[in-house]
């Protein structure tokens, strides 16, 4: 159920921003720990690098999902804060 309270939606956006910052921090830590992630994948890559690459890909997918979800929540908040006045009965 989508909340009808703008404050609840603002809290959701704050939580999403915190989650995004956490994922971005993890992604930066991966690239700092495994600099080879910035290079194209090779066939003789160590298993540890391959799994780190998979984790970085997963982080990127989470960021895309967060961005999409944030856009939906922000649109709902915009509608609640500035309702369409043309639909008013008077």
Helices and strands as residue ranges (DSSP letters): H 6-33, G 35-38, H 47-81, G 85-87
